[in-house]
Amino acid sequence: MTRQEIRNMARKRLGETIGAFWSDAELNSWINEAGEDCAFKTKSIRTNAYFTTVLDQQEYVLSSVAPNIYSVLDVYFNINGVTWIRLQPIANREDLDLQYQGWRNALSAAPYAYYWDREEDVFLLYPKPDVSNSGTNYVRIFYTKTFTALLNDASSPALPEPLHLALVDWVVGLGYETRGYGDKANDAMSKYDAKIQAYKSERNREKEDDEIIMRGYRNGKGY
């Protein structure tokens, strides 16, 4: 759906089409707010980026590479500039301490694990890269990112199609709220939340199906 289609559908549900109560600019701002909330809750806008490692440097500022990041999905490292491997995620510093005592003083080598803290904006490689594992584009990160605001009526949200109707619910909910119709506003926002949950449930089901298929192939079975 385009921004205009989302706005027009919201207006119809609100019972007005001529902008008597809500300007296009106001509804457009709500559409972008809805997109931001939806992207954060579903983690559905995905991309990837490379970044450069530095000899003996353990911590990096990931936002300098991916300023719009919400979550890290996977991290791959180019060992010795030859072989890409998937790095093991470490949940927090407590796990670092438990699994790798003295990790800050560990010798430089080929990294095989990473830790990321969004609030502190710290991305850490363990162990820190040695001379053979330092260089341009040695790390590739797959991540989810923020919503890009829609700037014109012809643009479409960079969200999966099933979530576009959720944006309509958000706009309708705010519209009713500004008019003092609390029950209608709550109903619209409940529909918004339901669409978010339905999308997340379907994505989890798809992941489970993919895992079953992959287990079958790994076991030499085609089913």
N, C-alpha and C positions, 0 to 999 in steps of 0.2 A: 504494500500500500504506500502511496505517496503521502506527504504531509497534508496536502489538500484533501485527499480522500479520508484520512483520519479525522481531520477537523470537521469536514462535512458530515461524517457519520456521527460524530459527537454532538454536533448541533441538532441533528434530527432527533437523537435520543433525548436531548435537553428541551426539545419542543420549540426551537427557533432556528430560522435560517437566514435572518437579515442582520444579525449582529446587534440586536437591540440591547442586550444585557452584557455580552462579552465580545470584545474586539477580536479580530483575527490575531493581532499581536499577543493578546493575553492567552488565547487558546494555544498559539504556537509555543509560548513559553512553557505551558503545562505539558505539552507533548514532549518537549525536551527534558523536562523534569521527570516525566514518566519513563523516558528512555534511559536516563541515568539510573533511576531506581531499579528498573528491570534488568539492566546490564549488570548491576552489582549483585542482585539477588540470584540471577540465573548463571552468571559467569559464562555467558553464551557467545560473547564476541571474542574470537580467538585469532591470534597471530603469532609470529615468532621473530626473533632478532638474534644477531650475533654480537659478541663483544670480545675485546682484546684482553688477554691476561698479561700480567706483569711479573717478572721474575721475583720470587720470594714475597709477593703480595698476596695476603690471604683474604682481606676484606675489600669489597667493591660497593660502589653506590649504583644500584640497579636502576634507579629512576633516571640516571643520566643516559642510560641506553633505552629504557622503556618508561618514559615519564607518565604514561597513561595506564600503567599496570594495575590490575586488581589481584591476580593470583598467578602463581607459577604452576604449570601443568607438568612439564618435563624439562630436564636439563641434560644436554649431551656435551661430552668433552672429546676433543680431537687429540687422543693420546699420541704424543710425539709427532703431531702434525700428520698422522697417517691413518689411524683407526678411530672411528667414532664409537664411544661407549655411552651408555645411559648412566648418569650419576645417581647414587643413592640419596634420597632426601633424608634430612635430619630435622626432626620436629622443632627442637628448641635447644637452648644452651645446656639445659639439664641433661638432655640425651647426649649432647656432645661430651659433657663431663663424664657420664657413665660409660659411654662406648669408647671414648678416645681420651683417656686421662693424659694430661699434659699436652693436649692438642695444640696449644698456642706455641709450644716449643718444638713441635715435631719437625723433622728434617723435610726440606723441600723434595717433592717427587711428583709423580703423575696423579692428579686429583681423582678421587673415586666417590666423593660424597660432597653434598652442599647443604647449606643452611640459609634460609631467607627469613627476615623479619620485616614485614611491610611497615609497621609503625616506626621502627628505628631506621628503615631504609638501609639495611645492611644485607649484603649478599656475600656469603663466605664459602670458600673452597677448602676442602680438606683432602689431603694435605695441600699446603700452598705450592704453586707450580715451580718446578725447577727450570733450568735453562732449556731443556728439551720440550717443555710444555708451556712456554711463554711465547706469545705472539698474537698476531691479528686473527680475529675470528676463530679462536680456539674453543669458544663456548657458544653453543646455540641453545636459546631458551624459548620454549613454547609456553605461552601465557594467555590469560584473558585480560581484556582491557576495558577502558571506560567507553561510554557512549559518545559518539560524535554528534554534536548538535546539528539539527536540520536547518539549513539556511535559506531554503526556498521551497515553494510549493511542489516542485517537481521531484525533490529529493525524497528518498525512502530510508527508513531506519535500517542501520546495519545490525539488525536483529533477525533471528529466524522468523519466517513468515507466521508461524502459529502465535508469536508474541505480539504481532502488530495490533490485534484486536484488544490486547490487554492495555495498550496505550489509550485506546478509546475509552475503556472503563475508567482509567485514571482521570482523564479530562472530564468525563461526565460526573465523576465523584466530586471533583473540585468545583465544577460548575454548580451542582446542587448545593454544595456546602456554602458557597458564597451567597446563595439565595435563601439560606436558612432552612433548607429541606434536609434535615439531619438523617431521617430514615432512608431517603432515596440516595443520599450521599454514601451512607454506610453500605447500602445494597450494592452500589456500583463498585466501591472499593473491595467488597467481599468477592465480587466477580473478578476483579483484577487479581486479588491474591489467589483465587482458585485457578486462574489461568497460569499463574506462575508455578503453582504446585503441580499442575497437570503436566506442564512442560518438563519440570525437573523429574517427575516420576517416569515420564516416557524416556527421558535421557538415561536414567538409571536402568530401566528395562533394556534399552538398546545396548548399554555397556555390558549387562549380564549376558545377553544373547551373544555378543561378540566374544566374551570370555569363554562361553561354552563352545562356540565354534572353533576358537583358537586351541582350546584344550583337545578337541577332537582331532585337529590336524597334527598337533604335537604328538598325539598318541597313535598316529598313523591311520586315523579314521577320517572318512570324508563326510561324516554326518555329525 
